[in-house]
Amino acid sequence: MLHAELSLGRSELGNLHAAQVTRAFPVILRDLARMTVAGSAFSLLRELLPERAPDQGLFAAALGLLEELDAALAEPLLLLLAFQAHVLGLSGFAPRLSVCGACGKHPAAGQSADFDPARGYLVCQHCGGGAYRLRASTRELLAQAFEGEWRQVAHAAWDAAQLAEAQAALGAFIEHRIDRPAGKQAHTANPRTSRPSGKP
């Protein structure tokens, strides 16, 4: 972290008068995967935040991400996924994963459901379905991150399938919202190739 003294004019460029490192994160600097995650996370923040509009909640979240990455206790990609979900929740852009956005139908308890990243909500089979299938357990973990429990979510026991489907769906949603890729994600198979039984 830096303490910087600068002056801003009307253009995007400012004049830097002094800067001092107030906190370092050495573990991140020694690990390319953690540096990549930090870069992807801050790219999302740049896209979501208006220029010169401080946000204490998002600043605290960003600091928390650096702390988690430096502690090296959670997988970097899980930290990125949980942080992205949390930032979307803080900024008011979180997708709706509890009901069909077209008809209002709730998936049954424990039931998988289709998600449409372009529309930002679940779409039941009766209303046409969506490109990404999300299990109930995956939706619950993402909802916890949207609501602020992102650190707990990053340390939760995700299985490979949960992580893959959450990364694919959330990444596609972010790409639709900011009109560019969401950052480094794990390589996943076609999200519709394996669909658990049960339809909302």
VEXMISE-645458 format. One record per residue (C-alpha): residue in three letters; x, y, z. Coordinates in nm, 3 decimals, always signed. Each point is the difference from the previous one (the first is absolute). Last residue first. Layout:
<rec r="ALA" east="X" north="Y" up="Z"/>
...
***
This chain:
<rec r="PRO" east="-3.688" north="-2.558" up="-1.175"/>
<rec r="LYS" east="+0.148" north="-0.311" up="-0.161"/>
<rec r="GLY" east="+0.138" north="-0.314" up="+0.163"/>
<rec r="SER" east="+0.288" north="-0.213" up="-0.118"/>
<rec r="PRO" east="+0.354" north="+0.129" up="-0.004"/>
<rec r="ARG" east="+0.117" north="+0.139" up="-0.335"/>
<rec r="SER" east="+0.336" north="-0.097" up="-0.146"/>
<rec r="THR" east="+0.078" north="+0.138" up="-0.345"/>
<rec r="ARG" east="-0.181" north="+0.331" up="+0.065"/>
<rec r="PRO" east="+0.295" north="+0.190" up="+0.150"/>
<rec r="ASN" east="+0.232" north="-0.099" up="-0.286"/>
<rec r="ALA" east="+0.320" north="-0.100" up="+0.175"/>
<rec r="THR" east="+0.198" north="+0.227" up="+0.225"/>
<rec r="HIS" east="+0.339" north="+0.170" up="-0.009"/>
<rec r="ALA" east="+0.051" north="+0.185" up="+0.327"/>
<rec r="GLN" east="-0.058" north="+0.374" up="-0.016"/>
<rec r="LYS" east="+0.231" north="+0.294" up="-0.055"/>
<rec r="GLY" east="-0.188" north="+0.323" up="-0.037"/>
<rec r="ALA" east="-0.361" north="+0.103" up="-0.054"/>
<rec r="PRO" east="+0.021" north="+0.014" up="-0.379"/>
<rec r="ARG" east="-0.137" north="+0.323" up="-0.151"/>
<rec r="ASP" east="-0.334" north="+0.173" up="-0.043"/>
<rec r="ILE" east="-0.023" north="+0.111" up="+0.365"/>
<rec r="ARG" east="-0.340" north="-0.153" up="+0.081"/>
<rec r="HIS" east="-0.001" north="-0.278" up="-0.259"/>
<rec r="GLU" east="+0.354" north="-0.101" up="+0.098"/>
<rec r="ILE" east="-0.101" north="+0.003" up="+0.365"/>
<rec r="PHE" east="-0.286" north="-0.243" up="-0.070"/>
<rec r="ALA" east="+0.223" north="-0.229" up="-0.206"/>
<rec r="GLY" east="+0.258" north="-0.012" up="+0.279"/>
<rec r="LEU" east="-0.271" north="-0.067" up="+0.257"/>
<rec r="ALA" east="-0.137" north="-0.295" up="-0.197"/>
<rec r="ALA" east="+0.337" north="-0.155" up="-0.094"/>
<rec r="GLN" east="+0.163" north="+0.053" up="+0.338"/>
<rec r="ALA" east="-0.303" north="-0.140" up="+0.186"/>
<rec r="GLU" east="-0.021" north="-0.305" up="-0.227"/>
<rec r="ALA" east="+0.371" north="-0.079" up="+0.033"/>
<rec r="LEU" east="+0.014" north="+0.057" up="+0.376"/>
<rec r="GLN" east="-0.300" north="-0.220" up="+0.066"/>
<rec r="ALA" east="+0.136" north="-0.275" up="-0.224"/>
<rec r="ALA" east="+0.343" north="+0.004" up="+0.168"/>
<rec r="ASP" east="-0.143" north="-0.030" up="+0.352"/>
<rec r="TRP" east="-0.020" north="+0.301" up="+0.230"/>
<rec r="ALA" east="+0.074" north="-0.045" up="+0.370"/>
<rec r="ALA" east="-0.034" north="+0.357" up="+0.128"/>
<rec r="HIS" east="+0.300" north="+0.231" up="+0.048"/>
<rec r="ALA" east="-0.098" north="+0.236" up="-0.282"/>
<rec r="VAL" east="-0.360" north="-0.006" up="+0.123"/>
<rec r="GLN" east="+0.107" north="+0.101" up="+0.351"/>
<rec r="ARG" east="+0.192" north="+0.292" up="-0.148"/>
<rec r="TRP" east="-0.296" north="+0.098" up="-0.218"/>
<rec r="GLU" east="-0.255" north="+0.026" up="+0.279"/>
<rec r="GLY" east="-0.127" north="+0.336" up="-0.125"/>
<rec r="GLU" east="-0.347" north="-0.066" up="-0.144"/>
<rec r="PHE" east="+0.125" north="-0.072" up="-0.352"/>
<rec r="ALA" east="+0.246" north="-0.252" up="+0.148"/>
<rec r="GLN" east="-0.278" north="-0.183" up="+0.184"/>
<rec r="ALA" east="-0.209" north="+0.000" up="-0.318"/>
<rec r="LEU" east="+0.292" north="-0.157" up="-0.190"/>
<rec r="LEU" east="+0.020" north="-0.282" up="+0.254"/>
<rec r="GLU" east="-0.375" north="-0.060" up="-0.015"/>
<rec r="ARG" east="-0.003" north="-0.002" up="-0.380"/>
<rec r="THR" east="+0.275" north="-0.262" up="-0.004"/>
<rec r="SER" east="-0.186" north="-0.221" up="+0.247"/>
<rec r="ALA" east="-0.319" north="+0.028" up="-0.205"/>
<rec r="ARG" east="+0.180" north="-0.118" up="-0.313"/>
<rec r="LEU" east="+0.050" north="+0.245" up="-0.281"/>
<rec r="ARG" east="-0.060" north="-0.077" up="-0.369"/>
<rec r="TYR" east="+0.118" north="+0.267" up="-0.240"/>
<rec r="ALA" east="-0.149" north="+0.093" up="-0.338"/>
<rec r="GLY" east="-0.348" north="+0.081" up="+0.123"/>
<rec r="GLY" east="-0.348" north="-0.150" up="-0.008"/>
<rec r="GLY" east="-0.288" north="+0.089" up="-0.231"/>
<rec r="CYS" east="-0.273" north="+0.124" up="+0.232"/>
<rec r="HIS" east="-0.133" north="-0.350" up="+0.082"/>
<rec r="GLN" east="+0.357" north="-0.117" up="+0.058"/>
<rec r="CYS" east="+0.052" north="+0.260" up="+0.271"/>
<rec r="VAL" east="+0.210" north="+0.312" up="-0.057"/>
<rec r="LEU" east="+0.231" north="+0.108" up="+0.281"/>
<rec r="TYR" east="+0.121" north="+0.358" up="-0.006"/>
<rec r="GLY" east="+0.245" north="+0.245" up="-0.157"/>
<rec r="ARG" east="-0.168" north="+0.046" up="-0.337"/>
<rec r="ALA" east="+0.318" north="-0.054" up="-0.201"/>
<rec r="PRO" east="+0.134" north="-0.250" up="+0.253"/>
<rec r="ASP" east="-0.303" north="-0.233" up="-0.035"/>
<rec r="PHE" east="+0.002" north="-0.253" up="+0.285"/>
<rec r="ASP" east="-0.167" north="-0.342" up="-0.004"/>
<rec r="ALA" east="-0.092" north="-0.175" up="+0.324"/>
<rec r="SER" east="+0.108" north="-0.297" up="+0.211"/>
<rec r="GLN" east="-0.233" north="-0.116" up="+0.277"/>
<rec r="GLY" east="+0.093" north="-0.035" up="+0.368"/>
<rec r="ALA" east="-0.328" north="+0.156" up="+0.113"/>
<rec r="ALA" east="-0.231" north="+0.051" up="-0.296"/>
<rec r="PRO" east="+0.089" north="+0.282" up="-0.238"/>
<rec r="HIS" east="-0.209" north="+0.312" up="+0.063"/>
<rec r="LYS" east="-0.237" north="+0.125" up="-0.270"/>
<rec r="GLY" east="-0.006" north="+0.377" up="-0.054"/>
<rec r="CYS" east="-0.110" north="-0.017" up="-0.365"/>
<rec r="ALA" east="+0.283" north="+0.161" up="-0.199"/>
<rec r="GLY" east="+0.264" north="+0.057" up="+0.269"/>
<rec r="CYS" east="-0.021" north="-0.361" up="+0.109"/>
<rec r="VAL" east="+0.077" north="+0.005" up="+0.371"/>
<rec r="SER" east="+0.296" north="-0.015" up="+0.241"/>
<rec r="LEU" east="+0.303" north="+0.078" up="-0.216"/>
<rec r="ARG" east="-0.045" north="+0.367" up="-0.078"/>
<rec r="PRO" east="+0.323" north="+0.152" up="-0.135"/>
<rec r="ALA" east="+0.201" north="+0.245" up="+0.213"/>
<rec r="PHE" east="+0.039" north="+0.347" up="-0.151"/>
<rec r="GLY" east="-0.073" north="+0.215" up="+0.304"/>
<rec r="SER" east="+0.361" north="+0.110" up="+0.053"/>
<rec r="LEU" east="+0.041" north="-0.188" up="+0.327"/>
<rec r="GLY" east="-0.151" north="-0.319" up="-0.142"/>
<rec r="LEU" east="+0.214" north="+0.009" up="-0.313"/>
<rec r="VAL" east="+0.305" north="+0.057" up="+0.220"/>
<rec r="HIS" east="-0.089" north="-0.302" up="+0.212"/>
<rec r="ALA" east="-0.043" north="-0.225" up="-0.304"/>
<rec r="GLN" east="+0.335" north="+0.111" up="-0.141"/>
<rec r="PHE" east="+0.164" north="-0.057" up="+0.339"/>
<rec r="ALA" east="-0.139" north="-0.353" up="+0.027"/>
<rec r="LEU" east="+0.121" north="-0.092" up="-0.349"/>
<rec r="LEU" east="+0.340" north="+0.160" up="+0.047"/>
<rec r="LEU" east="+0.055" north="-0.164" up="+0.338"/>
<rec r="LEU" east="-0.100" north="-0.337" up="-0.143"/>
<rec r="LEU" east="+0.246" north="+0.053" up="-0.284"/>
<rec r="PRO" east="+0.280" north="+0.081" up="+0.246"/>
<rec r="GLU" east="-0.056" north="-0.312" up="+0.213"/>
<rec r="ALA" east="-0.027" north="+0.091" up="+0.367"/>
<rec r="LEU" east="+0.261" north="+0.015" up="+0.278"/>
<rec r="ALA" east="+0.261" north="+0.208" up="-0.186"/>
<rec r="ALA" east="-0.002" north="+0.278" up="+0.263"/>
<rec r="ASP" east="+0.108" north="+0.242" up="-0.274"/>
<rec r="LEU" east="-0.301" north="-0.083" up="-0.214"/>
<rec r="GLU" east="-0.233" north="+0.040" up="+0.298"/>
<rec r="GLU" east="+0.150" north="+0.334" up="+0.100"/>
<rec r="LEU" east="-0.012" north="+0.126" up="-0.359"/>
<rec r="LEU" east="-0.366" north="-0.104" up="-0.022"/>
<rec r="GLY" east="-0.080" north="+0.174" up="+0.328"/>
<rec r="LEU" east="+0.157" north="+0.322" up="-0.127"/>
<rec r="ALA" east="-0.221" north="-0.019" up="-0.308"/>
<rec r="ALA" east="-0.307" north="-0.064" up="+0.215"/>
<rec r="ALA" east="+0.083" north="+0.295" up="+0.225"/>
<rec r="PHE" east="+0.039" north="+0.224" up="-0.306"/>
<rec r="LEU" east="-0.331" north="-0.130" up="-0.136"/>
<rec r="GLY" east="-0.177" north="+0.092" up="+0.322"/>
<rec r="GLN" east="+0.176" north="+0.336" up="+0.029"/>
<rec r="ASP" east="-0.105" north="+0.113" up="-0.347"/>
<rec r="PRO" east="+0.184" north="+0.298" up="-0.145"/>
<rec r="ALA" east="-0.141" north="+0.144" up="-0.326"/>
<rec r="ARG" east="+0.284" north="+0.152" up="-0.201"/>
<rec r="GLU" east="-0.095" north="-0.195" up="-0.314"/>
<rec r="PRO" east="-0.312" north="-0.214" up="+0.018"/>
<rec r="LEU" east="+0.057" north="-0.345" up="+0.145"/>
<rec r="LEU" east="-0.104" north="-0.318" up="-0.181"/>
<rec r="GLU" east="+0.272" north="-0.020" up="-0.266"/>
<rec r="ARG" east="+0.285" north="+0.100" up="+0.229"/>
<rec r="LEU" east="-0.121" north="-0.248" up="+0.263"/>
<rec r="LEU" east="-0.004" north="-0.279" up="-0.258"/>
<rec r="SER" east="+0.358" north="+0.080" up="-0.098"/>
<rec r="PHE" east="+0.091" north="-0.006" up="+0.369"/>
<rec r="ALA" east="-0.121" north="-0.358" up="+0.032"/>
<rec r="SER" east="+0.175" north="-0.116" up="-0.317"/>
<rec r="GLY" east="+0.331" north="+0.152" up="+0.113"/>
<rec r="ALA" east="-0.030" north="-0.154" up="+0.348"/>
<rec r="VAL" east="-0.072" north="-0.340" up="-0.155"/>
<rec r="THR" east="+0.302" north="+0.029" up="-0.229"/>
<rec r="MET" east="+0.226" north="+0.100" up="+0.291"/>
<rec r="ARG" east="-0.124" north="-0.302" up="+0.194"/>
<rec r="ALA" east="+0.073" north="-0.237" up="-0.289"/>
<rec r="LEU" east="+0.342" north="+0.160" up="-0.057"/>
<rec r="ASP" east="+0.110" north="-0.058" up="+0.360"/>
<rec r="ARG" east="+0.294" north="+0.186" up="+0.155"/>
<rec r="LEU" east="-0.163" north="+0.343" up="-0.010"/>
<rec r="ILE" east="-0.311" north="-0.136" up="+0.169"/>
<rec r="VAL" east="+0.206" north="-0.134" up="+0.291"/>
<rec r="PRO" east="+0.163" north="+0.341" up="+0.048"/>
<rec r="PHE" east="-0.317" north="+0.200" up="+0.073"/>
<rec r="ALA" east="+0.133" north="+0.339" up="+0.107"/>
<rec r="ARG" east="-0.161" north="+0.270" up="+0.212"/>
<rec r="THR" east="+0.063" north="+0.373" up="+0.029"/>
<rec r="VAL" east="+0.211" north="+0.050" up="-0.312"/>
<rec r="GLN" east="+0.061" north="+0.374" up="-0.039"/>
<rec r="ALA" east="-0.086" north="+0.233" up="-0.285"/>
<rec r="ALA" east="+0.066" north="+0.369" up="-0.064"/>
<rec r="HIS" east="-0.097" north="+0.278" up="-0.242"/>
<rec r="LEU" east="-0.183" north="-0.194" up="-0.271"/>
<rec r="ASN" east="-0.164" north="+0.235" up="-0.251"/>
<rec r="GLY" east="-0.323" north="-0.118" up="-0.158"/>
<rec r="LEU" east="-0.112" north="-0.153" up="-0.327"/>
<rec r="GLU" east="-0.365" north="-0.075" up="-0.081"/>
<rec r="SER" east="-0.057" north="+0.362" up="-0.101"/>
<rec r="ARG" east="-0.175" north="+0.268" up="+0.205"/>
<rec r="GLY" east="+0.282" north="+0.034" up="+0.249"/>
<rec r="LEU" east="+0.106" north="-0.226" up="+0.280"/>
<rec r="SER" east="+0.266" north="+0.066" up="+0.262"/>
<rec r="LEU" east="+0.200" north="-0.270" up="+0.166"/>
<rec r="GLU" east="+0.124" north="-0.118" up="+0.335"/>
<rec r="ALA" east="+0.015" north="-0.376" up="+0.024"/>
<rec r="HIS" east="-0.012" north="-0.245" up="+0.289"/>
<rec r="LEU" east="+0.055" north="-0.330" up="-0.170"/>
<rec r="MET" east="-0.110" north="-0.356" up="+0.071"/>
***
